[in-house]
Amino acid sequence: MRIRRLAPVILALVVIAAACGGDGSDDAAAPSDQDVEAQGIDADTVDSQGDDQSAAAPTEPAQEGGLMAQDGDLVEVHYVGTLDDGSQFDSSRERGQPFSFTVGSGQVISGFDEAVRGAEVGDVNTVRMEPADAYGEWSEENIVRVPFNPEQGDVAVGDRVYLNTGQEAVVLEVTDEYVELDANHPLAGEALTFEIEVLAITRG
């Protein structure tokens, strides 16, 4: 399947579809994405000695048994993502490279943020997320037709193209008059299960 970028003439016409995209993280992720794209209860570090924690906030990654992750913390994790049928759609372990993000910043889907809030280094949790906390429901509104422009080249059914927002869409149909695109996230409508191991927490 080819991945290419549509000409600006078409891109300008599909901005509205991208704005309606369903990736619960608003596509800051994801894994948007995208955007999963729900706020949880922050876990505060309590000083049993009554000292001012803001003055003693660590700047190095916490060791096991230290901080509990909260909004604003930089966390490093390993994760494995699967669908309800057991198939695996992503894994940082297989890539051999941990994934880092700032909790509560919108860099990941909201369900992933929620899964690490309150976790400590060394914790391994398995969390199932409904579509609303992942990449949203599949929507007919994200199926759009734009005028065909011969200057865009040999766009074909099945191609993945980029909208000018950076979001991907799949070409469903090409005629002499229009190109039909599916701007839904590939995992829209799916419940996702993540096994997440927290490797490090850094609070600046």
BAFI-3210 file (N, C-alpha, C; in Angstrom, 3 decimals, decimal comma, padded with zeros to 6 digits):
// residues 204
n [1|2|3|4|5|6|7|8|9|10|11|12|13|14|15|16|17|18|19|20|21|22|23|24|25|26|27|28|29|30|31|32|33|34|35|36|37|38|39|40|41|42|43|44|45|46|47|48|49|50|51|52|53|54|55|56|57|58|59|60|61|62|63|64|65|66|67|68|69|70|71|72|73|74|75|76|77|78|79|80|81|82|83|84|85|86|87|88|89|90|91|92|93|94|95|96|97|98|99|100|101|102|103|104|105|106|107|108|109|110|111|112|113|114|115|116|117|118|119|120|121|122|123|124|125|126|127|128|129|130|131|132|133|134|135|136|137|138|139|140|141|142|143|144|145|146|147|148|149|150|151|152|153|154|155|156|157|158|159|160|161|162|163|164|165|166|167|168|169|170|171|172|173|174|175|176|177|178|179|180|181|182|183|184|185|186|187|188|189|190|191|192|193|194|195|196|197|198|199|200|201|202|203|204]
n.u [000,843|000,656|002,025|001,397|001,405|-001,270|-002,012|-001,929|-004,379|-006,405|-005,963|-006,674|-009,381|-010,196|-009,843|-011,884|-012,935|-010,821|-010,835|-013,031|-012,233|-012,055|-010,206|-009,766|-007,639|-007,562|-005,963|-003,388|-001,171|-001,091|-000,221|-003,063|-002,210|-003,282|-004,715|-006,041|-006,224|-009,989|-009,959|-008,212|-007,790|-005,259|-002,198|-000,676|002,545|003,327|004,933|006,266|007,657|006,794|008,029|008,584|007,529|007,662|010,044|011,829|011,542|012,311|014,657|015,724|015,124|012,759|013,423|012,507|009,603|009,360|008,232|004,742|003,122|001,907|-000,038|001,935|004,318|007,152|007,109|008,457|007,805|007,176|005,096|002,447|000,072|-003,158|-006,020|-009,541|-009,813|-007,463|-005,357|-002,284|-001,530|000,418|003,650|006,022|007,989|008,711|009,893|012,034|012,487|011,776|008,834|008,262|006,461|004,650|002,593|-000,851|-000,641|-001,773|-000,447|-000,858|-003,493|-006,425|-007,090|-004,674|-003,146|-004,667|-004,182|-001,579|-001,514|-000,895|000,636|003,688|007,264|008,214|005,741|003,392|000,716|-002,392|-004,709|-007,943|-009,416|-012,255|-013,601|-014,169|-012,225|-010,052|-009,444|-011,842|-015,211|-016,009|-016,899|-019,313|-019,218|-016,595|-016,009|-015,258|-015,699|-013,717|-012,978|-011,542|-008,220|-006,186|-003,513|-002,636|-001,576|-001,073|-003,108|-004,466|-006,929|-006,803|-004,423|-002,593|-002,912|-001,790|-003,421|-003,518|-003,285|-001,650|-002,797|-003,608|-005,322|-007,359|-007,584|-010,599|-012,051|-011,603|-012,433|-013,073|-014,107|-014,072|-012,361|-012,683|-012,340|-011,363|-011,197|-011,173|-009,531|-007,366|-007,838|-010,267|-013,329|-012,559|-012,010|-009,264|-006,568|-003,980|-000,870|001,099|004,236|005,832|008,761|010,322|010,017|009,986|010,103|010,066]
n.v [-001,195|002,116|005,140|008,488|012,025|014,194|016,682|020,249|021,441|019,536|018,932|021,238|021,122|019,101|019,688|020,165|017,623|016,400|017,799|016,743|014,276|011,093|010,365|009,586|010,856|013,155|012,789|012,983|011,159|008,286|006,050|011,917|010,413|010,288|011,251|009,852|010,496|012,504|013,022|012,057|011,216|012,958|011,698|012,631|013,231|012,495|013,977|012,562|013,850|016,393|018,332|020,896|019,881|020,950|022,279|020,276|018,695|015,973|015,843|013,888|010,665|008,706|006,051|002,591|002,298|004,945|008,038|008,602|008,603|011,627|014,331|016,261|015,005|013,468|010,417|007,164|004,303|000,808|-000,861|-003,060|-003,424|-004,711|-006,034|-006,872|-009,372|-010,536|-010,035|-008,364|-004,934|-003,064|-002,537|-001,492|-002,976|-004,905|-003,256|-002,550|-000,190|002,056|004,064|007,497|010,117|013,084|013,150|013,878|015,865|015,686|014,258|011,603|009,115|009,530|007,395|006,094|007,978|007,980|005,403|005,391|007,271|007,662|005,396|003,661|003,466|000,423|-000,753|-002,862|-002,809|-003,942|-002,690|-002,183|-000,286|001,494|002,539|005,325|006,251|005,765|005,794|006,862|006,526|004,949|007,049|008,098|010,661|011,198|010,211|011,466|013,334|014,772|017,120|015,742|016,251|016,457|017,133|016,025|013,574|009,959|008,882|006,140|003,619|002,477|003,691|005,464|008,699|012,009|014,475|018,092|018,606|016,747|014,402|011,043|009,571|007,181|006,250|005,616|005,570|006,491|008,677|010,302|012,625|012,923|012,241|009,844|009,737|008,121|009,370|008,434|007,252|004,411|002,657|003,407|002,932|000,618|-001,299|-001,098|-002,889|-002,469|-003,538|-002,148|-001,147|000,739|002,458|004,662|007,776|011,208|014,186|017,509]
n.w [000,000|-000,987|000,328|000,148|-000,614|-001,032|-003,533|-002,814|-003,596|-003,236|-000,561|000,828|000,676|002,331|004,942|006,769|007,137|008,439|010,811|011,993|012,648|014,330|016,841|019,719|021,123|019,929|017,875|018,861|019,176|018,842|019,445|018,627|017,729|017,916|020,228|023,380|021,793|028,986|032,118|035,082|038,581|040,084|041,424|044,275|045,636|048,909|051,603|054,326|056,274|056,220|054,694|052,189|049,164|046,593|046,505|046,563|044,369|042,313|039,618|038,149|036,610|038,410|040,704|041,235|043,245|043,849|042,807|042,024|038,975|037,586|036,129|033,941|034,446|032,922|031,438|030,887|029,092|028,384|026,091|024,991|022,548|021,964|020,157|020,687|019,575|020,085|018,413|017,763|017,539|017,921|019,405|021,632|022,723|020,821|018,977|020,418|021,715|024,227|024,952|025,321|026,968|027,988|030,722|030,559|028,644|026,185|024,277|023,882|023,522|025,543|027,215|027,545|028,922|031,308|032,164|033,143|035,161|038,569|038,671|039,544|039,056|037,664|037,879|036,238|034,237|032,885|030,721|029,442|026,908|025,932|022,705|022,953|024,672|023,255|019,945|019,164|017,770|014,620|011,932|009,602|008,716|008,276|005,828|002,838|-000,219|-002,698|-005,302|-008,258|-009,249|-011,934|-011,656|-009,336|-009,659|-009,904|-008,052|-006,336|-005,524|-002,195|-001,569|000,921|001,981|002,888|004,749|004,922|007,566|008,555|009,185|008,281|005,493|003,752|000,381|-001,138|-003,512|-006,904|-009,451|-012,632|-011,768|-008,970|-005,829|-003,360|000,123|003,168|006,223|008,773|011,737|011,531|013,667|014,635|016,348|017,581|020,535|022,702|024,151|026,407|027,611|029,964|031,039|033,425|033,160|033,868|035,624|035,388|037,070|036,594]
ca.u [000,000|001,499|001,741|001,809|000,806|-002,105|-001,695|-002,575|-005,747|-007,291|-005,760|-007,419|-010,797|-010,523|-009,500|-013,054|-013,032|-009,784|-011,239|-014,068|-011,655|-012,275|-009,134|-009,979|-006,591|-007,533|-004,830|-002,099|-000,705|-001,166|-000,169|-003,277|-002,990|-004,018|-005,864|-007,260|-006,986|-010,582|-009,073|-008,281|-007,378|-003,803|-001,608|000,312|003,573|003,159|006,171|005,947|008,365|006,160|008,854|008,032|007,889|007,965|011,440|012,685|011,085|013,450|014,807|016,203|014,101|012,551|013,711|011,364|009,087|009,450|007,091|003,585|002,967|000,802|000,022|003,153|005,500|007,638|007,196|008,995|007,099|007,075|003,697|002,008|-001,336|-003,892|-007,452|-010,343|-009,634|-006,146|-004,308|-001,430|-001,434|001,597|004,450|007,329|008,957|009,221|010,788|013,213|012,689|010,703|008,060|008,220|005,482|004,311|001,242|-001,840|-000,300|-002,456|000,433|-001,352|-004,928|-006,758|-007,057|-003,280|-002,838|-005,334|-003,599|-000,311|-001,665|-000,849|001,538|005,067|008,264|008,177|004,369|002,958|-000,738|-003,107|-005,907|-008,765|-009,997|-013,328|-013,255|-014,237|-010,964|-008,978|-009,468|-013,197|-016,037|-015,956|-017,949|-019,605|-018,866|-015,184|-015,900|-015,457|-015,347|-013,123|-012,827|-010,313|-007,319|-005,188|-002,156|-002,264|-000,837|-001,770|-003,705|-005,217|-007,654|-005,931|-003,310|-002,712|-002,476|-001,748|-004,130|-002,585|-003,156|-000,737|-003,588|-003,668|-006,626|-007,244|-008,345|-011,598|-012,532|-011,073|-013,115|-012,640|-014,722|-013,798|-011,627|-013,355|-011,355|-011,778|-010,306|-011,230|-008,307|-007,451|-008,325|-011,546|-014,348|-011,964|-011,563|-007,842|-006,001|-002,551|-000,046|002,009|005,229|006,437|010,207|010,932|009,179|010,802|009,313|010,969]
ca.v [000,000|003,291|006,315|009,658|013,272|014,789|018,049|021,243|021,744|018,594|019,020|022,362|020,792|018,056|020,124|019,998|016,206|016,107|018,384|015,884|012,950|010,502|009,598|010,037|011,737|014,221|012,371|013,322|009,984|007,616|005,457|012,393|010,907|010,740|011,837|009,276|011,349|012,026|013,379|011,179|011,817|013,016|011,095|013,551|012,672|013,008|013,982|012,206|014,752|017,694|019,291|021,454|018,992|021,698|022,681|019,095|017,855|015,360|016,141|012,665|009,621|008,053|004,637|001,785|002,625|006,377|008,868|008,103|009,464|012,565|015,250|017,060|014,145|012,759|008,993|006,257|003,035|-000,192|-001,261|-003,963|-003,154|-005,776|-005,865|-007,861|-010,710|-011,021|-009,622|-007,273|-003,861|-002,240|-002,978|-000,847|-004,032|-005,507|-002,276|-002,452|001,207|002,552|005,213|008,558|011,170|013,864|012,799|014,946|016,922|015,459|013,573|010,239|008,972|009,797|006,156|005,778|008,892|007,511|004,121|005,564|008,138|006,936|004,239|003,863|002,755|-001,014|-001,248|-003,400|-002,846|-004,244|-001,847|-002,215|001,032|001,578|003,475|006,727|006,572|005,417|006,605|007,265|005,656|005,165|008,003|008,317|012,043|011,245|009,762|012,707|013,361|016,034|017,122|015,159|017,210|015,690|017,485|015,304|012,364|008,684|008,392|004,910|003,035|001,807|004,567|006,316|010,052|012,899|015,740|019,149|018,610|015,675|013,202|010,139|009,123|006,104|006,490|004,571|005,547|007,543|008,808|011,492|013,796|013,079|011,235|009,597|009,451|007,734|010,048|007,820|006,596|002,971|001,941|003,968|001,933|-000,556|-001,281|-001,426|-003,364|-002,201|-003,915|-001,013|-001,199|002,046|002,300|005,842|008,958|012,381|015,372|018,641]
ca.w [000,000|-001,101|001,140|-000,588|-000,160|-002,060|-003,919|-001,939|-003,998|-002,556|000,879|001,368|000,676|003,296|006,295|007,634|007,491|009,424|012,085|012,558|012,820|015,630|017,457|021,060|021,581|018,939|017,056|019,403|019,712|019,081|019,159|018,037|017,549|017,829|020,604|023,769|021,991|030,174|033,208|036,246|039,837|040,182|042,613|044,822|046,503|050,266|052,370|055,697|057,180|056,173|053,977|050,978|048,057|045,388|046,533|046,494|043,262|041,630|038,198|037,521|036,609|039,704|040,781|041,637|044,558|044,082|042,454|041,302|037,808|037,561|035,001|033,878|034,548|031,742|031,761|029,875|029,261|027,332|025,982|023,936|022,294|021,277|019,948|021,417|018,995|020,479|017,481|018,232|016,552|018,163|020,547|021,773|023,065|019,590|018,358|021,269|022,100|025,094|024,493|026,327|026,755|029,170|031,150|030,562|027,690|024,917|023,333|023,681|023,722|026,946|027,982|027,857|030,020|032,524|032,571|033,855|036,323|039,832|038,588|039,957|038,255|037,909|037,754|034,947|034,266|031,652|030,719|028,223|026,667|024,951|021,633|023,389|025,332|022,320|018,732|018,837|016,940|013,183|011,580|008,187|008,414|007,874|004,446|002,083|-001,634|-003,130|-006,762|-008,793|-009,890|-012,687|-011,229|-008,125|-010,002|-010,070|-006,812|-006,603|-004,399|-001,241|-001,182|002,109|001,650|004,033|004,709|005,297|009,029|008,928|009,388|007,135|004,997|002,773|-000,849|-001,335|-004,895|-007,769|-010,736|-013,352|-011,156|-007,542|-005,054|-002,077|001,156|004,519|007,157|010,097|012,171|011,267|014,846|015,071|016,636|018,235|021,928|022,721|025,412|026,509|028,754|030,096|032,106|033,661|033,290|034,496|035,815|035,642|037,442|036,494]
c.u [000,873|001,057|002,257|001,079|000,006|-001,690|-002,465|-004,008|-006,724|-007,167|-006,592|-008,886|-011,172|-010,140|-010,654|-013,185|-012,018|-010,188|-012,284|-013,524|-011,855|-011,090|-009,042|-008,888|-006,599|-006,292|-003,529|-001,435|000,307|-000,878|000,278|-003,342|-003,916|-004,603|-006,325|-007,186|-007,586|-009,596|-009,275|-007,854|-005,868|-003,342|-000,500|001,320|003,462|004,475|005,848|006,626|007,775|006,981|008,136|008,475|008,265|009,426|012,364|012,294|012,274|013,483|015,370|015,093|014,004|012,923|012,466|010,934|009,127|008,165|005,950|003,298|001,739|000,985|001,265|004,420|005,856|007,806|007,764|008,391|007,443|005,613|003,516|000,512|-001,990|-005,359|-008,203|-010,204|-008,256|-005,027|-003,566|-001,317|-000,218|002,338|005,780|008,391|009,562|010,161|012,069|013,515|011,529|010,052|007,969|007,163|005,226|002,857|000,338|-001,598|-001,024|-001,607|-000,040|-002,867|-005,235|-006,714|-005,649|-002,792|-003,384|-004,679|-002,312|-000,427|-001,702|000,067|002,943|005,997|008,257|006,786|004,118|001,441|-001,290|-004,450|-006,622|-009,477|-011,100|-012,951|-013,251|-012,952|-009,765|-009,077|-010,872|-013,936|-015,816|-017,126|-018,076|-019,215|-017,416|-014,933|-016,242|-015,068|-014,809|-012,944|-011,496|-009,506|-006,235|-003,758|-001,707|-001,541|-001,712|-002,271|-004,593|-005,904|-006,685|-004,743|-003,631|-002,121|-002,518|-002,584|-003,161|-002,488|-002,128|-001,455|-003,611|-005,114|-006,365|-008,125|-009,291|-012,029|-011,932|-011,844|-012,550|-013,150|-014,309|-012,896|-012,350|-012,330|-012,017|-010,764|-010,436|-009,867|-008,448|-007,993|-009,624|-012,567|-013,841|-011,707|-010,121|-007,424|-004,494|-001,986|001,053|002,938|005,883|007,920|010,868|009,899|010,094|009,896|010,265|010,647]
c.v [001,237|004,398|007,531|010,870|013,883|016,209|019,021|021,546|020,831|018,737|020,117|022,034|019,759|018,433|019,892|018,549|015,856|016,637|017,532|014,510|012,424|009,735|010,042|010,917|012,988|014,043|012,894|012,059|009,331|007,136|005,713|012,503|011,694|010,918|011,152|009,767|011,069|012,259|012,424|011,925|011,786|012,362|012,017|012,815|013,313|012,880|013,713|013,114|016,152|018,734|019,783|020,616|019,761|022,091|021,492|018,174|017,292|015,726|014,942|011,629|008,924|006,581|003,906|002,144|004,104|007,099|008,058|009,091|010,351|013,520|016,128|016,247|013,569|011,298|008,232|004,892|002,076|-000,607|-002,264|-003,737|-004,262|-005,393|-006,969|-009,267|-011,290|-010,610|-008,405|-006,207|-002,971|-002,768|-002,245|-001,886|-004,645|-004,554|-002,120|-001,034|001,675|003,803|006,232|009,593|011,893|013,611|014,035|016,042|016,770|014,757|012,160|010,223|009,034|008,533|005,754|006,681|008,350|006,235|004,296|006,498|007,303|005,730|004,629|003,109|001,275|-001,604|-001,760|-003,581|-003,196|-003,538|-001,970|-000,878|000,926|002,600|004,944|007,173|006,236|006,342|006,941|006,243|005,972|006,051|008,154|009,729|012,182|010,604|010,972|012,522|014,743|015,982|016,514|016,240|016,416|015,960|016,692|013,997|011,129|008,136|007,201|004,424|002,258|002,630|005,260|007,667|010,906|014,143|016,827|019,351|017,583|014,366|012,355|009,847|008,052|006,430|005,307|004,440|006,728|007,529|010,044|012,766|014,011|011,961|011,082|009,117|009,021|008,324|009,531|007,228|005,092|002,156|002,527|002,854|000,700|-000,298|-001,771|-001,899|-003,130|-002,847|-002,864|-001,221|000,170|001,857|003,456|006,949|010,121|013,557|016,550|019,759]
c.w [000,000|-000,148|000,394|-000,059|-001,303|-002,349|-003,045|-002,308|-003,297|-001,048|001,482|001,498|001,714|004,711|007,248|008,060|008,541|010,778|012,764|012,894|014,213|016,098|018,883|021,610|020,772|018,087|017,605|019,791|019,009|019,048|018,057|018,182|018,239|018,751|020,731|025,093|023,824|031,270|034,372|037,480|039,911|041,476|043,100|045,694|047,881|051,017|053,830|056,699|057,148|055,451|052,734|049,790|046,808|045,339|046,345|045,352|042,505|040,160|037,442|037,538|037,952|039,611|041,274|043,053|044,865|043,759|041,860|040,181|037,920|036,387|035,084|033,989|033,178|032,124|030,574|030,123|028,128|027,286|024,849|023,775|021,498|021,119|020,687|020,843|019,298|019,553|018,001|017,149|016,762|019,381|020,566|022,099|021,802|018,864|019,157|021,717|022,961|024,503|025,621|025,959|028,077|029,517|031,125|029,547|026,361|023,883|023,016|023,862|025,221|027,803|028,383|028,987|031,337|033,056|033,366|035,057|037,595|039,821|039,028|039,010|038,650|037,809|036,339|035,031|032,899|031,704|029,382|028,095|025,621|023,881|022,057|024,058|024,456|021,108|018,258|017,997|015,461|012,799|010,072|007,763|007,954|006,507|003,576|000,619|-001,979|-004,640|-007,190|-009,508|-010,618|-012,234|-010,005|-008,422|-010,025|-008,745|-007,131|-005,333|-003,507|-000,818|000,139|001,754|002,912|003,779|005,149|006,796|009,499|009,147|008,121|006,751|003,951|001,579|-001,078|-002,789|-005,645|-009,080|-011,450|-012,704|-009,700|-007,018|-003,728|-001,058|002,456|005,493|008,580|010,453|011,909|012,438|015,399|015,259|017,353|019,716|021,943|024,113|025,381|027,770|028,833|031,296|032,233|033,972|034,043|034,595|036,142|035,925|037,498|037,474]
res [m|r|i|r|r|l|a|p|v|i|l|a|l|v|v|i|a|a|a|c|g|g|d|g|s|d|d|a|a|a|p|s|d|q|d|v|e|a|q|g|i|d|a|d|t|v|d|s|q|g|d|d|q|s|a|a|a|p|t|e|p|a|q|e|g|g|l|m|a|q|d|g|d|l|v|e|v|h|y|v|g|t|l|d|d|g|s|q|f|d|s|s|r|e|r|g|q|p|f|s|f|t|v|g|s|g|q|v|i|s|g|f|d|e|a|v|r|g|a|e|v|g|d|v|n|t|v|r|m|e|p|a|d|a|y|g|e|w|s|e|e|n|i|v|r|v|p|f|n|p|e|q|g|d|v|a|v|g|d|r|v|y|l|n|t|g|q|e|a|v|v|l|e|v|t|d|e|y|v|e|l|d|a|n|h|p|l|a|g|e|a|l|t|f|e|i|e|v|l|a|i|t|r|g]
***
